[in-house]
Amino acid sequence: MVHTPQLIDRLLDVIENDIAPLTRAGVARGNKIFGAAILLKSDLSLVIAETNNEVENPLWHGEMHAIKRLYERGRDQVPAPADCIFLATHEPCSLCLSAITWAGYDNFYYLFSHEESRDAFNIPHDLRILKEVFTLEPGGYQSVNAYWTSHDIARMVASLDRGSREALVARLDDIGALYADLSEAYQRNKGSVGIPLD
């Protein structure tokens, strides 16, 4: 798939207009700020958008919850993974990397890196688990492998020509501010609902 400004703009639309409103409601219940969506490659239409639901089950990270909710529709409603784009608001943790792999998606796109989850959003668990369990330094997993290719949206924007880049950088700033607000709300309330790694 060619990484055009139109593709990036659509991915940012989904984060801002489909995932973030669900995340705002989820944060109000005590959930983390992570969300995900699945789109069709053919026309970039939205298949499903979801958000973290760890207050129900600590395994329902945004990516895991999106896959769970998709399959609850019934197999006849699930498009072939090869026909889909998997979008995550934040670089997937080890659990979600495995879920994306087991579910058969050959790609994923993310906006905020593991380091941003740790540093900007004060959620260090992704990097700690990769280090403690898998002995991987930040960025140590294979971003291109036999199962999938990962795509960092911020890096995609940085690689565009100046004219295309400027408008998208402004969108990245706006979405960053939106998630900073969501993070602040989460941090105020965390610990109150019993998420094991809050």
N, C-alpha and C positions, 0 to 999 in steps of 0.2 A: 504494500500500500504506500502510495506517495504521500509524503508529509507536507501537504500544501497548507497555506494559511487558512483555507476554508475548512480543512479537517481540524486544525488546531482550534479555530474559532468555534466549531461545532462541539468539540470536546469541552471547551470552556463553558459553552452554553449549558451543556448537560450538568456540569458541576454546579454552576451558579443557579440554574432554574429548576433542576430536577432533584439533584442530590442534596444541596444545601438546605432547602426547606425541610426535608425529612430529617436532616441532621440537627437542625435547630430544635425540632420537636423532640428528637431523641436525647439531645443534651439536656433539655428541660426535665427529662425523666432520669438523668444521671448517667447517660451513655457517653462514650468518647466521641470524638469528632470525625471518625473515619467513615467514609462512604464509598459506594461503588455503583457502577452501571454497566449494562451490556447493550451494545448497539449492533445493528446489522451493518456489515461492511458495504453492502450494495448501495444503500441510500442513506446511511447514517441515522436511520430512525431508531428511536429508543425502544428497546425490548423490555428492560426493567431498570429501575433505580432503587437503591436501598441504602440503609445506613446501619451503623453499629447498633446492636441490640444486646449488649452484654448484661444488662439488668435481667433479661430473661434467661440467658445462657452465656457463660463466659466464652464459649466458642463462636458466638454470633458476631464476629468482626464484620465490618462492612462488606467485604468481599464474600465471606462465608454466608452471610445473611442473604446477599443478592442471589447466590447460587441456590440456596435453600428455598427461597421464596419463588424463584423461577421454576424449580422442579415441582413445587406444590401445585402449579397450574396443570400438571399432567404432561406426560412425555410428548403428546401430540402438539403441545403448545411451545415446545422447547426447540429453537432453531439449532442447527448443527453448529457446534463450537467453531469449526473452521470457517463458518460464514459470519463470525462475530468479532467485534472489537470488545475487549475487556478494559474498562476504565476504572481506575482507583484514584480517590482524591490524594492518598498518601502512598508512598512506596510500600508494597505489601510486606508484611512480616513473614517469618518462616512458615507459620501456620497457613497463611493465605497464599504464599507462593506454592505450597503443596496443594492447596485446594484448587487453584487455577490449573495446575498441572494435571491433577487427577480428573478434573472436569473436562479436560481436553482442549482448552483454549491455547492457541498458538501464539498469542500476543497478550501484552497488557501495556497500558499507558498510565502514567501517574503524574501528579502535579508536584506534591511536596515530597522531598527526599527523607530517608531515615534520619539524616542529620537534622533536618528541619523539624521532624517529629520530636526529636530529643531537645534541640536547642530553642526553637521558637515556640513549641507547643508543650514543652515539659513532659513529654511522654517518651522515656528512654528505653522502654522494654524491647523494642525491635532490635536495636543494636546490642543490647545486653544479652539477649537470647542468642543472637547470631554469634557473639563472642564466646559466651559461656558454654553453650551446647555444641556449637559447630566449629569453634575456634576461628571464626571468620572476622577479619577486620572490616570496617565500613567499606561497602562496595565490593566485598570479597566474593559474593556469589556470582555465578556466570550469567551475565545479562543477555547473552545469546547462547543458546544451548539446543540440544536435540528436541526439546519440548516446546519452547517459546522464545520470543524475543521481547525484551522490555524496552520501553520508550519513555524517556524523561521529557515531559512537555516543556519545561523551562529551557532545556538544552535545545529542543526542537525550535523554539521561538528564537533563541540566540543565534541559530544557524541561518535564519532567514535574511533576505536582503533588507536594507534599512527601512524602506517604505512599508513593507509588510510587518516588520518587527515592531515599529513604534506603537501602532494601535494595539497590538497584542500584548506588549509590555504594560501598557496602561490597564488592560484587562487583568493581567496577572497581578498587578498592584491592588486592584479593586477586590479581587477574589482573596488575595492574601489578607487584606484588611477584614474582609468578612469572616475568614477563618480565625483570625486573631481574636475577634469578638466572640466567636463560638468557643474558642479555647479558654478565654477568660471565664466564660460562664461555666464551662466544664470544671475548670480548676477550683472555682468557688465551691462547687457542690460535690466534688469527688470524695470518695470515702464514705458517703452517706448511704450507699445502696449495696455495698458488699461485693463489688467487683474484685476478684482476687488480685489482679495487677492493675490497680487504678492509677 
